[in-house]
């Protein structure tokens, strides 16, 4: 109840002689509604009223109210930010509020960690878990709840960057966000989420640690990135070799039978039935292998051109979700 009493007694003073009378009146009315809601335990509506009052009349005392209400809502990192803003410019005759703010911050600090976010590009919008923090450059350190967080960097001229970080109580987690211009999407594979993969024709566009990187086979020669082409080519070579061996074996057996029992005749009436069957089986096997070799050779040629296509992906911009693709030889 101490915080509640401070809200009631101190915010009534949130006025300045130079302020517009109507503006002060609206802020005071919103303040009264917010205080009533706060005392009733309806913290979310109370926060809305306090924010509206601060918009009408930017009194540092209202920053204290906003911070206390966020603390009551369990939004501890935001509450710490609010208390720090309040202490940067405390109004006169607020020693009780200043002392209470310091006490609240000491309690919150023991439950929070901090983020140090760096980005070389200026005016990049930074958000944590969907909450926009502002544009770069940001303050040196930001309060954060312990646990996993997703940091996003957006700028109209760059590819969005997403980083996952783990915050620990009492420690500072540094995050370096490296942006890439949109033009790079025309010559490089698309970014991907940290642990996801998008594969087209054996190529995998990557975004590693916030940096756009080319697929592993890019710019390393026409012979890479064609896994199935080389599987088919290897199969062709193996089939041709086997068919050649089988043909040579069949011809050798054929010549041997001609000399021993064929007497120049094609019906080999003087030969054993088993010898004749052996030559026939080898001939049939050789024919099958040559047919398979031809099919494998055709498949190799088709795959060479199909897998030779470059497929690059880039995220669409201007808020449109999805991917665009560029296909070239």
N, C-alpha and C positions, 0 to 999 in steps of 0.2 A: 504493500500500500504506500510505501514511501515514494516510489516513483510516481504513483498515481497522484498523490497530494502535491508533488512538485509540479506535475503537469498542470494541475488545476490552479495552483497559486501563482506560478511564475508566468504562464502564458497569457494571463490576463494583462500582463505588462507589455506584451509584444506590440508596441506602438512607437511611433516617432513623430515629433511635432511637425516635421517637414512632409510627412506622408499625406497623400490625398485622403480626405475624410471618408469618402465613399469606399475607397480601397481598404482603409483600415476597418471600416464597418463590416465589409464582406469577410475580411480575414478573421475578424473577431467572432463573427457568427459561425464561420467554419471551424474555428478553434473550439468554440463552445460545443458544437456537435461532436467533434472528434474527441474531446475530453469526456463527454457523456458516454460515448461508445466505448472508449478505453476502459472507463470504470466498470462498464457492464461486461467486460471481457470480450467484446467484439473488436478484436485488434485489426483485422483486415479492413473493415469499413472505416475504423478510426484513422488508419494510416492514409487512406484515400483523402479524408478530410484535412489532415495535417499537410499533406502534399499540396492540396488545393489552396490551403491558407498560405503556404510558403510561396506559391506562385503569385498570389495576390500581394503578399507583403513579405519580402525576404528578410525576416528577422532571424538572427542566429539562434534565438531561443527556440524557434520552431524546428531547427535542426536537431536540437536536443530531444524534442518530442518525437520526431521521426525516428531517431536512433533508438530511443526507448521502446517504441512500438515495434520496430523490426526485431529488437532483442526479445520482446515478448512473443513474437511470431516464430522465433527460432532461427531467424535469418542472421546468424551471428556475424558473418563476414561483412554483410551490409551494415549491420549495427556499428561495427568497429569503424567503418568508413564514415558513418554519420557522426559518431562521437569525435573523430579526428577533425572533421570539418567544423564542428561546433567549437572545439578548443582552439582552432586557428584564429578565430575572431570572437571570443566571448564578450557579450555585452557587459555593461556596468552592473554592479550589484547582483552578481549571480554566483557568489562564492559557494553557495549550497549546491547549485547545479554543476559547477565545475568539479567540486569534490565528488559528487555522485557519479559524474561522467568518468573520472579517473578510476573510481572503484569498480564501475561496470566494465571498463576496458581491461583492468587487471584480471577480472574473472574470465572475460572472453578470450583474452590472449592465451590463457593456459589451455584453450581448447581449439586453437586455430593454427594454421600454417601460413606461409606467405609464398607469393608468386613473383618472380622477376621476369617480365616479358620483354624481349628485345626484338625489334624489327627495324631494319635499316631504312626502309621506305617510310616517308612521312604520310600522315593522314590516312593510314590504313585502319579500318574499323576492326576493333578487337572485341570479341565476345567470349564469355566463359559459360558453357552449358546453356547457350542461347541468350544469356543476359549481356547486353551491350555494355562494355566498360568505357568506351570512348575511342578517340582516334590517337594514333601514335604521333609523337612519343607519349607514352603513359608515365605515370609516377613510377619511381624506382621500384617500390614494393607494394604489392596488393594483398590484402587479407583473403584467405580462402579456407573453406571447410576441408578437413582431412578426407582423403579418399580420391577416387578417380574423377578427373574433369576433362572436358573436351574444349580446347581452345581453337577458335576460328578467326582467321584473318581475311578480310574482304576489302577489295579496292576495285573501282570500275576498270582500271587498266591492267589488272593482274589476275592470274588464276587463283581461285580461293585455296587457302591452305588450312588444313585441319591437323591438329596435334593432340594426342592423348597424353595426359600427365597424371602423376600420382603425387598428392600432397600429403605430407606428414606433419603431425603436430609439432610445433616448435622449430621447424626447419624451413629453409628457403629453397624453393624449387625453381631453377632457372629454365627458361624456355626461349629458344631462338627460332624465330619465324622468318623463313627465307621465301620471298615472293618471286614469281616468274611472270614476265610480261605475257600478255595474251598472244603476241605474235609467235612465241615459241611453240604454241599449240599446233601451228601449221607445219612444223618441221620435227616435232617430237611426239612420242606416244603420250597418251592421256595420263593424268594423275589417277591414283587409286587410293582407296582407304588403306590404313596401315597394314591390315592383315587380310585384305581381299585381293582377288586376282581377276582380271578380265583378259581372256586369251582369245585372239582371233588369228587363225592361220599360223599358230605356233608362236605368235608375238605377244608379249605381255607388257602393256604400258604400266609404268611404275611411278609412284610418288613416295620416295624414301626420306623420312625425317624432314618432311616439308619441302623437299627439293624434287623438281621434275627431272626424271632421268630417262634416257633412251632405253629401249628394249635391249636385251643382252646381245642380239645379233645385228643391231643397227650399225651401219657404216663399217662392217667388218668383212665385206665381200659377199658376192652373190651366192656363194656355196653354203652360207649359214642360213638358218631359219627355214630349212626345207627337210625336216625330219622324215616325213613320209615319202618324199621324193627319193631320198637315199635308201630308205627301206625297200622301196620298189626296185631301185637300181640294183641293190645288193641281191634281191631275189632274182632279178633277171640274169645277173652274172652267174649265180649259183645254178639256175635252171639250165642255162646254156652249157655250162661246164658239165653238168650231169648228163644232159642230152648228148653232148659230144662223146663222152665216155661210153654211154650206152650204144651210140651209133657205131663207134669203133669196135666195141665188143661184138655187136651183131655182125658187122662186116667180116671180122676175123673168124667168127664161127661159120659164117656163110662160105667163106673161101676154104675153110678147112673141110667142110662137108663136100664141097664140090670136088676137091682133090681126092678125098678118101672114098666116097661112095656115089657121088653125083654123076661122074663120067660125062661132065658137060651138060647133062640134062637138068632141066629146071624142076622136074618132079621128084628127084632124089629117090627113085624107086628102090635103090639098093641101100638106103640109109635107115637107121633106126627111127622109130616114131618119136622117141623121146628127144633125139637130136634135132629133128625137124621142129618139134614143139618149142624147143629152147630158142631156136633162131626166130621163130614167129613171135614168141613172147618178147624177145629183145627188140624186135622191129616195132611192135606195137607200143612198147614202153618208150622207145626213142621218139616215135611220132607224137605221143602225148606230151612228152617233155618239151619238144620243139614248139608245140602249140601253146603250152603254158609260157614258154620263154617269149613268144611273140606278144601274148597278152600282157605280160609283165613289162615288156619294153614300151608298149603303147601307154600303159598306166604311168610309167615313169615320165614319159613326155608330157602327159596331161598334168600330172602333179607338179612338174617343174615350173609350168606357167601359172598354175593356180596358186601354189605356195609362194610364187615370186611376187605376188601382189603385196604392196605395203598398205596396211590398214592402220591409220592413225586416229586416235580418239581424243577429243577435247571437250571439256565441260561447256555447256551453253552458258551464256552470260545474260545480264540484265534480268536476273531472277528466274529465268526459265529453267526448270529441271531437265535432266536427261543428258544425252550425249550426242554429239555430232560426229560424223565419220567422213574421212577423206580416203579414197581408194585410188592408188596409182601403181604403175609398173616401175 
